[in-house]
Structures are given as structure tokens and as C-alpha cells.
Amino acid sequence: MAAAIVKRRAEHGTGLRREVNDLLRTGLAAASQPDANATEPYELPTFDPGRALVTDPWALTDLLDDEDDDRALRGRS
């Protein structure tokens, strides 16, 4: 990316600040234009995860604490 800006500066005979600002303006203008190829907005897929495997929040906390302790002990070895 830096090499492309250096090349543009050499071609246009401009400074770094001007090239960066021009590139930002061009990119922002392009981003604000609707995409002609887009047909509909992308939607993230969803799924039903089923029933909860841990229903007791305190049991989950204990389980995570035990996991943290195990990791800490393995890290010391």
C-alpha cells in the first residue's frame, strides 16, 4: 500500500498528505454509493442450538473457574 502511494506521488508530483486525502475521499465516495451488483442485503444464517446443556449458572461458573485453574497450572509447568 505504501509503495502504491509513493508511485502515485511520483506520477502526480504531489505530497503525501494530498495523496492520502484524495484516496480517502475517493474511497469514502465509493463506499457511500449503492452497489449496482447487490441484489439484497446479506443475512447471517441462524440456527436453533437446542436445549441448554448447563442450566445452573453457578455450575457453569464453577466449571469455568476449574478450567481457568487447570490452564494456570499447565502454564507453570
Residue frames as a rotation matrix with the C-alpha (Angstrom) as fourth column:
MET 1
0.572 0.821 0.000 0.00
0.821 -0.572 0.000 0.00
0.000 0.000 -1.000 0.00
ALA 2
0.460 -0.477 -0.749 2.80
0.126 -0.800 0.587 2.42
-0.879 -0.364 -0.308 0.86
ALA 3
-0.614 -0.719 0.326 4.54
0.396 0.076 0.915 1.60
-0.683 0.690 0.238 -2.43
ALA 4
-0.089 0.677 0.731 1.34
0.987 -0.036 0.154 2.44
0.131 0.735 -0.665 -4.33
ILE 5
0.824 0.369 -0.430 1.15
0.464 -0.875 0.140 5.84
-0.325 -0.315 -0.892 -2.62
VAL 6
-0.034 -0.916 -0.400 4.82
0.075 -0.402 0.913 6.54
-0.997 0.001 0.083 -3.41
LYS 7
-0.622 -0.148 0.769 4.13
0.724 0.267 0.636 5.63
-0.300 0.952 -0.059 -7.05
ARG 8
0.402 0.855 0.327 1.07
0.906 -0.422 -0.010 7.92
0.130 0.301 -0.945 -7.18
ARG 9
0.632 -0.233 -0.739 3.09
0.226 -0.856 0.464 10.77
-0.741 -0.461 -0.489 -5.66
ALA 10
-0.475 -0.880 0.024 5.76
0.213 -0.089 0.973 10.35
-0.854 0.467 0.230 -8.31
GLU 11
-0.441 0.379 0.814 3.18
0.898 0.189 0.398 10.21
-0.003 0.906 -0.423 -11.12
HIS 12
0.548 0.800 0.245 1.20
0.778 -0.595 0.202 13.22
0.307 0.080 -0.948 -9.92
GLY 13
-0.412 -0.788 0.458 4.03
0.456 -0.613 -0.645 15.22
0.789 -0.057 0.612 -8.39
THR 14
0.419 0.660 0.623 2.05
-0.328 -0.530 0.782 15.68
0.847 -0.532 -0.005 -5.17
GLY 15
-0.516 -0.582 0.629 2.76
-0.764 -0.018 -0.644 15.36
0.386 -0.813 -0.435 -1.48
LEU 16
-0.907 0.105 -0.407 1.89
0.236 0.929 -0.286 12.50
0.348 -0.355 -0.867 0.84
ARG 17
-0.712 0.663 -0.233 -0.88
0.054 -0.279 -0.959 14.41
-0.701 -0.695 0.162 2.61
ARG 18
-0.281 0.621 -0.732 -2.64
-0.888 -0.457 -0.048 15.26
-0.364 0.637 0.680 -0.66
GLU 19
-0.568 0.025 -0.823 -2.45
-0.522 0.762 0.383 11.69
0.636 0.647 -0.420 -1.99
VAL 20
-0.925 0.231 -0.300 -3.75
0.375 0.676 -0.635 10.17
0.056 -0.700 -0.712 1.23
ASN 21
-0.535 0.763 -0.364 -6.61
-0.209 -0.537 -0.818 12.68
-0.818 -0.361 0.447 1.40
ASP 22
-0.310 0.405 -0.860 -7.52
-0.951 -0.123 0.285 12.08
0.009 0.906 0.423 -2.27
LEU 23
-0.746 -0.011 -0.666 -7.52
-0.146 0.978 0.147 8.32
0.650 0.207 -0.731 -1.72
LEU 24
-0.861 0.460 -0.217 -9.69
0.346 0.216 -0.913 8.68
-0.373 -0.861 -0.346 1.37
ARG 25
-0.388 0.741 -0.548 -12.17
-0.621 -0.649 -0.439 10.93
-0.682 0.170 0.712 -0.45
THR 26
-0.406 0.190 -0.894 -12.38
-0.816 0.365 0.448 8.50
0.411 0.912 0.007 -3.37
GLY 27
-0.863 0.026 -0.505 -12.85
0.167 0.957 -0.236 5.51
0.478 -0.288 -0.830 -1.09
LEU 28
-0.753 0.615 -0.236 -15.50
0.171 -0.164 -0.972 7.20
-0.636 -0.772 0.018 1.03
ALA 29
-0.322 0.638 -0.699 -17.40
-0.864 -0.500 -0.058 8.37
-0.387 0.585 0.713 -2.05
ALA 30
-0.523 0.079 -0.848 -17.34
-0.536 0.744 0.400 4.84
0.662 0.664 -0.347 -3.48
ALA 31
-0.935 0.136 -0.327 -18.47
0.325 0.695 -0.641 3.36
0.140 -0.706 -0.695 -0.16
SER 32
-0.613 0.738 -0.282 -21.48
-0.162 -0.466 -0.870 5.66
-0.774 -0.487 0.405 0.01
GLN 33
-0.369 0.466 -0.804 -22.68
-0.926 -0.108 0.362 4.67
0.082 0.878 0.472 -3.46
PRO 34
0.447 0.563 0.695 -25.07
-0.577 0.775 -0.256 1.71
-0.683 -0.287 0.671 -3.65
ASP 35
-0.657 -0.694 0.294 -23.54
-0.288 0.592 0.752 -1.37
-0.696 0.410 -0.589 -5.24
ALA 36
-0.132 0.614 -0.778 -25.10
-0.989 -0.135 0.061 -1.95
-0.067 0.777 0.626 -8.65
ASN 37
-0.481 -0.129 -0.867 -24.44
-0.412 0.906 0.094 -5.73
0.774 0.402 -0.489 -8.39
ALA 38
-0.981 0.129 0.143 -26.04
-0.087 0.364 -0.927 -6.13
-0.171 -0.923 -0.346 -4.96
THR 39
-0.515 0.848 -0.123 -29.48
0.108 0.207 0.972 -7.67
0.851 0.487 -0.198 -5.14
GLU 40
0.702 0.706 0.095 -30.37
-0.024 -0.110 0.994 -7.86
0.712 -0.700 -0.061 -1.47
PRO 41
0.190 -0.662 0.725 -28.58
-0.928 -0.362 -0.087 -7.33
0.320 -0.657 -0.683 1.84
TYR 42
-0.416 -0.442 -0.795 -26.65
-0.150 0.895 -0.419 -10.27
0.897 -0.055 -0.439 3.26
GLU 43
0.512 0.596 0.618 -28.35
-0.770 0.000 0.638 -12.05
0.381 -0.803 0.459 6.12
LEU 44
-0.589 -0.764 0.264 -26.42
-0.793 0.485 -0.368 -14.14
0.153 -0.426 -0.892 8.61
PRO 45
-0.139 0.539 -0.831 -27.61
-0.116 0.824 0.554 -17.73
0.984 0.173 -0.052 8.88
THR 46
-0.234 0.150 0.961 -29.27
-0.966 -0.148 -0.212 -18.67
0.111 -0.978 0.179 12.15
PHE 47
-0.333 0.148 -0.931 -29.94
-0.060 0.982 0.177 -21.99
0.941 0.115 -0.319 13.83
ASP 48
0.678 0.571 0.462 -31.66
-0.566 0.006 0.824 -23.41
0.468 -0.821 0.327 16.89
PRO 49
-0.360 -0.932 0.041 -28.95
-0.741 0.259 -0.620 -24.53
0.567 -0.253 -0.784 19.32
GLY 50
-0.026 0.416 -0.909 -31.38
0.269 0.879 0.394 -26.80
0.963 -0.235 -0.135 21.16
ARG 51
0.901 0.417 -0.121 -31.72
0.199 -0.148 0.969 -27.05
0.386 -0.896 -0.217 24.90
ALA 52
0.379 -0.773 0.509 -29.11
-0.804 -0.547 -0.232 -25.65
0.458 -0.321 -0.829 27.22
LEU 53
0.198 -0.395 -0.897 -26.59
0.189 0.913 -0.360 -28.21
0.962 -0.098 0.256 28.43
VAL 54
-0.731 -0.383 -0.565 -25.85
0.640 -0.094 -0.763 -26.25
0.239 -0.919 0.314 31.61
THR 55
0.146 0.909 0.392 -28.94
0.510 -0.408 0.757 -24.86
0.848 0.089 -0.523 33.25
ASP 56
0.762 0.043 -0.646 -27.42
0.632 -0.265 0.728 -23.82
-0.140 -0.963 -0.229 36.57
PRO 57
0.765 -0.478 0.431 -25.41
-0.094 -0.745 -0.660 -20.58
0.637 0.465 -0.615 36.18
TRP 58
0.571 -0.576 0.585 -23.42
-0.782 -0.163 0.602 -21.34
-0.251 -0.801 -0.544 39.34
ALA 59
0.580 -0.349 0.736 -22.40
0.259 0.936 0.240 -24.73
-0.772 0.051 0.633 37.97
LEU 60
0.774 -0.287 0.565 -21.25
0.548 -0.144 -0.824 -23.02
0.318 0.947 0.046 34.78
THR 61
0.708 -0.518 0.480 -19.22
-0.579 -0.815 -0.027 -20.52
0.405 -0.259 -0.877 36.80
ASP 62
0.523 -0.498 0.692 -17.60
-0.483 0.495 0.722 -23.35
-0.702 -0.712 0.019 38.77
LEU 63
0.686 -0.225 0.692 -16.81
0.579 0.745 -0.332 -25.22
-0.441 0.628 0.641 35.56
LEU 64
0.763 -0.394 0.513 -15.16
0.212 -0.597 -0.774 -22.15
0.611 0.699 -0.372 34.01
ASP 65
0.635 -0.542 0.551 -13.20
-0.773 -0.464 0.434 -21.46
0.020 -0.701 -0.713 37.20
ASP 66
0.573 -0.407 0.711 -11.92
-0.013 0.863 0.505 -25.05
-0.819 -0.298 0.490 37.18
GLU 67
0.733 -0.279 0.620 -10.86
0.677 0.222 -0.701 -24.66
0.058 0.934 0.351 33.55
ASP 68
0.736 -0.473 0.485 -9.00
-0.335 -0.876 -0.346 -21.43
0.589 0.092 -0.803 34.39
ASP 69
0.572 -0.524 0.631 -7.23
-0.669 0.147 0.729 -23.16
-0.474 -0.839 -0.266 37.28
ASP 70
0.636 -0.313 0.706 -6.21
0.432 0.902 0.010 -26.06
-0.640 0.299 0.708 35.01
ARG 71
0.767 -0.341 0.543 -4.81
0.434 -0.346 -0.832 -23.68
0.472 0.874 -0.117 32.40
ALA 72
0.688 -0.510 0.517 -2.86
-0.658 -0.738 0.149 -21.75
0.305 -0.443 -0.843 35.04
LEU 73
0.547 -0.467 0.695 -1.34
-0.363 0.616 0.699 -24.94
-0.754 -0.635 0.167 36.42
ARG 74
0.663 -0.296 0.688 -0.35
0.681 0.620 -0.389 -26.18
-0.311 0.726 0.613 32.94
GLY 75
0.820 -0.323 0.472 1.23
0.064 -0.769 -0.637 -22.80
0.569 0.552 -0.610 32.21
ARG 76
0.648 -0.573 0.503 3.53
-0.748 -0.354 0.561 -23.06
-0.144 -0.740 -0.657 35.24
SER 77
0.685 -0.361 0.633 4.93
0.150 0.920 0.362 -26.46
-0.713 -0.153 0.685 34.24
